[in-house]
């Protein structure tokens, strides 16, 4: 009798498409190589990255992502100051860093990391669509966002 895990090819990248838009999830060893496909589908002129100080480089994700950006001539902005349990100050700082380049149709926010960068990026995506609002006003329910910037997530947790 073979073990279930012996029958799975972890190097076969699976694409899960969902929703009525071009949303996809990629699973499997090598899924990060699909980042270029995301750039091709979203067609950003600029990508804003949200991550911690060094994990995005240590795990090797940045090498693949940077090559995809360079190959396509896409500008990027890096915010790598996210800590565990990100503060509203960090979220606001990143939002203001991205805002000068932000356009709904030509900007993509991308988190690289685990829960903290991803949670921060989701908040930043909302705030980019609502100039004048802050992380504090978002978390104190001073407004109810109905739209957000485009988001890609590179989950590097294990």
Backbone torsions as a table, in degrees:
resi	resn	phi	psi	omega
1	UNK	NA	128.0	-179.4
2	UNK	-88.4	150.2	176.8
3	UNK	-74.5	142.0	179.9
4	UNK	-51.2	-43.9	-175.8
5	UNK	-68.3	-22.6	176.0
6	UNK	-71.0	-18.1	-177.5
7	UNK	-93.3	-5.9	-177.0
8	UNK	-100.2	128.8	175.2
9	UNK	-91.2	100.3	-176.4
10	UNK	-69.2	-13.2	178.7
11	UNK	-88.2	-4.6	176.0
12	UNK	-84.7	108.7	-177.9
13	UNK	-78.4	121.8	-179.6
14	UNK	-96.7	136.8	176.1
15	UNK	-109.3	122.5	176.3
16	UNK	-107.1	113.0	178.0
17	UNK	-98.4	140.3	-178.3
18	UNK	-148.4	163.7	179.0
19	UNK	73.7	-175.1	-177.6
20	UNK	-98.5	2.5	178.6
21	UNK	-110.0	-164.5	-177.9
22	UNK	-89.1	32.2	-178.6
23	UNK	-74.4	137.4	179.8
24	UNK	-145.7	154.1	169.3
25	UNK	-120.6	139.3	178.3
26	UNK	-114.7	130.6	-178.9
27	UNK	-125.6	141.6	174.6
28	UNK	124.5	161.2	177.3
29	UNK	-63.9	124.7	-177.7
30	UNK	98.0	1.2	-179.6
31	UNK	-59.6	-29.5	-179.9
32	UNK	-60.5	-26.1	178.0
33	UNK	-66.3	-10.3	176.0
34	UNK	-83.1	-2.4	-178.6
35	UNK	-58.0	-37.2	176.1
36	UNK	-60.5	-35.7	176.5
37	UNK	-63.8	-37.4	177.5
38	UNK	-64.6	-44.3	178.3
39	UNK	-61.9	-40.8	179.4
40	UNK	-64.8	-36.8	-179.0
41	UNK	-74.7	-41.7	-175.0
42	UNK	-85.2	-26.1	178.5
43	UNK	53.9	49.2	178.2
44	UNK	-75.0	151.6	170.8
45	UNK	-89.2	-23.1	-179.8
46	UNK	-147.9	143.1	176.2
47	UNK	-120.6	129.9	176.2
48	UNK	-101.7	119.9	-177.5
49	UNK	-98.5	137.7	179.9
50	UNK	-121.6	117.8	-177.9
51	UNK	-158.9	175.7	175.4
52	UNK	-80.5	179.7	-172.8
53	UNK	-61.0	-38.1	-172.8
54	UNK	-143.0	-13.3	-174.9
55	UNK	-59.1	-36.2	-178.1
56	UNK	-63.0	-28.4	177.2
57	UNK	-87.5	-44.0	-176.4
58	UNK	-59.5	-34.9	-177.0
59	UNK	-82.6	-9.5	179.1
60	UNK	92.8	-4.9	-177.5
61	UNK	-62.7	-39.4	-175.2
62	UNK	-62.6	-36.0	179.8
63	UNK	-58.8	-44.4	-179.7
64	UNK	-68.4	-45.0	-177.7
65	UNK	-66.4	-45.7	-179.3
66	UNK	-61.5	-38.6	177.9
67	UNK	-63.6	-40.8	178.9
68	UNK	-65.1	-39.2	178.0
69	UNK	-65.9	-46.1	-178.4
70	UNK	-63.1	-44.3	-179.8
71	UNK	-58.0	-32.0	-177.0
72	UNK	-100.6	-2.3	179.8
73	UNK	66.2	35.9	-177.5
74	UNK	-98.1	128.5	177.2
75	UNK	-69.9	154.1	175.0
76	UNK	-144.4	157.7	175.8
77	UNK	-125.3	135.8	-178.2
78	UNK	-113.2	125.9	169.1
79	UNK	-117.6	106.2	-175.9
80	UNK	-119.6	48.5	-179.9
81	UNK	-119.2	16.7	-179.3
82	UNK	-76.5	132.3	178.0
83	UNK	-114.0	173.2	174.3
84	UNK	-57.5	136.8	-175.9
85	UNK	53.0	70.3	-174.6
86	UNK	-58.6	145.1	-179.3
87	UNK	-87.4	161.1	174.7
88	UNK	-65.9	-28.8	177.2
89	UNK	-62.9	-42.8	178.6
90	UNK	-66.3	-41.1	178.6
91	UNK	-62.4	-44.4	178.7
92	UNK	-65.8	-41.3	179.6
93	UNK	-61.2	-45.1	179.2
94	UNK	-65.7	-43.6	178.5
95	UNK	-56.6	-45.0	-179.5
96	UNK	-70.0	-29.5	174.8
97	UNK	-65.4	-40.8	-177.9
98	UNK	-79.1	-29.9	-169.8
99	UNK	-52.7	-42.9	-178.5
100	UNK	-60.6	-27.6	-180.0
101	UNK	-96.3	-5.4	-171.7
102	UNK	-74.2	129.9	167.9
103	UNK	-145.0	130.8	-173.9
104	UNK	-52.7	-39.8	-174.5
105	UNK	-85.0	-16.0	-173.2
106	UNK	-129.6	19.5	179.2
107	UNK	-129.1	138.6	178.4
108	UNK	-126.6	129.1	172.7
109	UNK	-92.0	137.1	179.2
110	UNK	-135.1	122.7	173.6
111	UNK	-95.0	142.5	174.0
112	UNK	-126.1	114.1	179.7
113	UNK	147.5	-150.4	-179.8
114	UNK	-104.0	-141.6	-174.3
115	UNK	-65.4	-39.6	-176.4
116	UNK	-66.3	-51.2	176.1
117	UNK	-61.8	-37.4	-179.0
118	UNK	-68.3	-44.3	177.8
119	UNK	-62.2	-43.0	178.3
120	UNK	-61.7	-44.7	-178.3
121	UNK	-62.0	-38.8	178.0
122	UNK	-62.2	-41.0	178.1
123	UNK	-66.8	-42.7	179.0
124	UNK	-60.6	-40.8	178.1
125	UNK	-58.6	-41.0	177.4
126	UNK	-67.3	-47.8	-175.2
127	UNK	-65.6	-30.9	177.8
128	UNK	-61.5	-30.3	179.7
129	UNK	-82.4	-10.2	-175.7
130	UNK	-129.4	75.2	178.0
131	UNK	-55.1	140.0	-179.4
132	UNK	95.9	-19.5	176.9
133	UNK	-89.5	159.4	-177.5
134	UNK	-128.5	169.8	174.8
135	UNK	-58.0	-39.6	179.1
136	UNK	-62.9	-44.1	-179.5
137	UNK	-68.1	-31.3	176.4
138	UNK	-65.8	-49.1	-176.0
139	UNK	-77.3	-15.1	175.0
140	UNK	-97.9	10.1	176.3
141	UNK	58.7	37.3	177.6
142	UNK	-76.2	-17.4	174.5
143	UNK	-150.0	159.8	-178.5
144	UNK	-116.7	100.7	-178.0
145	UNK	-64.3	138.0	178.7
146	UNK	-118.0	-1.4	178.6
147	UNK	-148.2	164.2	179.7
148	UNK	-152.4	165.0	173.3
149	UNK	-70.9	162.8	176.6
150	UNK	-68.2	144.1	-174.9
151	UNK	-136.0	134.6	168.7
152	UNK	-120.3	142.7	-178.0
153	UNK	-122.7	126.2	172.7
154	UNK	-110.6	103.5	-175.7
155	UNK	-88.8	118.1	-178.8
156	UNK	-111.3	14.5	178.4
157	UNK	-79.9	157.8	179.7
158	UNK	-129.8	NA	NA
